[in-house]
Structure formats: structure tokens, C-alpha cells
């Protein structure tokens, strides 16, 4: 899931809850409650995160390099060897 999608989920969930808190119209409350529940059930991990970090600000290449590095397949520069013996 990309940053735009995550942001859209947060905003839709927040707006549904805002509608619930700002209206007295029971039909509208029911619709907004259904929307909020559907989003929560579809994305519980995202919506339960108390400190959401939307995106990681890394390019795909940087993320791949970070993954390889953490798996022990990084370059010599990643491990402090700069080519000097």
C-alpha cells in the first residue's frame, strides 16, 4: 500500500467519525458508522497504529538495499569497509 492510499484510509475514517459526532440525523449516523466499521475491519493494523508513519520516504531501490543489508547482503560500504586495507 502506498502513501496516498494510507492517507486516504485515515482521512475517510476520520471524516466518517466526524460526521457521526457532528450530526443528529440517525440515517446519516448509521451510514457513517457503516463506513467507519468497514474501513476499520479492512485495515485494522493501519487504523490501530497510535503513531502512524505514512510511507517510509525511501525509494524502492533504497528499500531493497536496506532489506538486503539487514539480511547480511549489503555492500562493503554498508559495513564500514571503504576500500582501504
C-alpha positions in Angstrom: 0.0 0.0 0.0 1.4 3.4 -0.9 1.4 6.7 1.0 -1.6 8.1 -1.0 -3.7 5.0 -0.2 -2.8 5.1 3.5 -3.6 8.8 3.7 -7.0 8.2 2.0 -7.9 5.5 4.5 -7.0 7.7 7.5 -9.0 10.6 6.1 -12.0 8.6 5.2 -12.1 7.0 8.7 -11.7 10.4 10.4 -14.4 12.0 8.2 -16.8 9.2 8.9 -16.3 9.7 12.7 -16.5 13.4 12.3 -19.9 13.0 10.6 -21.1 10.8 13.5 -20.1 13.4 16.1 -21.5 16.4 14.3 -25.0 15.3 13.2 -28.3 14.4 14.8 -29.6 12.7 11.6 -29.9 9.0 12.6 -29.8 7.8 9.0 -26.6 9.7 8.3 -25.0 8.4 11.6 -25.9 4.9 10.5 -24.2 5.3 7.1 -21.1 6.9 8.5 -20.9 4.2 11.2 -21.0 1.5 8.5 -18.3 3.3 6.5 -16.1 3.6 9.6 -16.7 0.0 10.6 -15.9 -1.3 7.1 -12.7 0.7 7.0 -11.7 -0.5 10.5 -12.4 -4.1 9.6 -10.5 -3.9 6.3 -7.5 -2.1 7.7 -7.3 -2.7 11.5 -3.5 -2.6 11.7 -3.3 0.8 10.0 -6.1 2.4 11.9 -4.9 1.0 15.3 -1.5 2.4 15.0 -1.2 5.2 17.6 1.7 6.9 15.9 1.2 6.2 12.2 4.2 6.6 9.9 2.7 7.1 6.5 5.2 5.8 4.0 8.9 5.5 4.7 10.2 8.2 2.4 12.5 5.6 0.7 12.6 4.9 -3.0 12.1 1.2 -4.0 15.9 0.9 -4.6 16.7 2.3 -1.1 14.1 -0.1 0.5 15.6 -3.0 -1.4 19.1 -2.1 -0.4 18.0 -1.7 3.2 16.4 -5.2 3.1 19.4 -6.8 1.6 21.7 -5.0 4.1 19.6 -6.3 7.1 19.8 -9.8 5.7 23.6 -9.7 5.5 23.9 -9.0 1.8 24.9 -5.3 2.0 27.8 -3.7 0.2 31.2 -3.3 1.8 30.4 0.4 2.4 27.4 -0.7 4.5 29.7 -2.5 6.8 32.4 0.2 7.1 34.9 -1.0 4.6 35.8 1.9 2.3 38.3 0.1 0.2 41.4 0.8 2.3 43.4 -2.1 3.5 
